[in-house]
Amino acid sequence: MSGVLAVLATAVLCAPGSPARQRVRALGPAASRRVVRLPPARTGVIVVGLGIGALACGIAGAVAGAVTAAVLWRRRERAATRARTAETSTELADSLARIVEELRAGAHPAAALDGVRSDGPRAALALGPAAAAARLGDDVPAALARTTGPASADLRRVAAAWALADRHGAPLAQLLAGTLTDLRWRVAFEGRVRARMAGPRSTATVLALLPLLGLGLGHLLGADPIGVLREGVLGQVLVLAGTALLLAGLAWADRIAAGPVSS
């Protein structure tokens, strides 16, 4: 009898909601139905960090490991975003140079933009909406300003120059040439700054790993630092405090390194 009741209880828990309730819920705002889903790779990294921290330092270690893994993954994503932005800006500069040359040769702006298909893939993706707008006779500056993703700030500068030419009749080739000069200077400057800041970034990462080296040296000297951190309230507090200070140091180092470029 108890087995039958258990099966019935499981069936009730697994039974889908009534269709009427689901239809009413579907009428609600989309924001209330939005589910935040992490990418599988990021989720896996966070779970691994949580497991290693739990095995090493208990509950506080699990929290510290998960947070550290998430922050390091986010740091890696930001580095990849910076690299994509630099590549897109470089291709965009090459594409603008071609457009300026064609405009100076007497080509129509729509025809010059349409040649973006033969440019680099990132430039073609960034300028594709503007080229489509030019073919349809739509507002090219608005299409440029709406484009999101890497180098969106550079595209807004191009949109401002294009809108100025449309509004006041200024030579479009001359305005885009000025924008191109500024873009190339920015790409070169950011490349030099990032190359010079690669050493300090690596130094900050090495310094962040020194506490782990300290734990290893403590074990070699016959102490039990992991046991101290794993047992007792004080040890758990020290794990959380140390992790917070370590991540704050990394964030501060990244802010200092990104300051010359972001300004």
Secondary structure as UniProt FT lines:
FT   HELIX           2..14
FT   HELIX           19..26
FT   HELIX           30..33
FT   HELIX           40..104
FT   TURN            105..106
FT   HELIX           109..114
FT   HELIX           115..118
FT   HELIX           121..135
FT   TURN            136..137
FT   HELIX           140..146
FT   TURN            150..151
FT   HELIX           152..168
FT   HELIX           172..220
FT   TURN            221..222
FT   HELIX           225..230
FT   HELIX           233..262
//
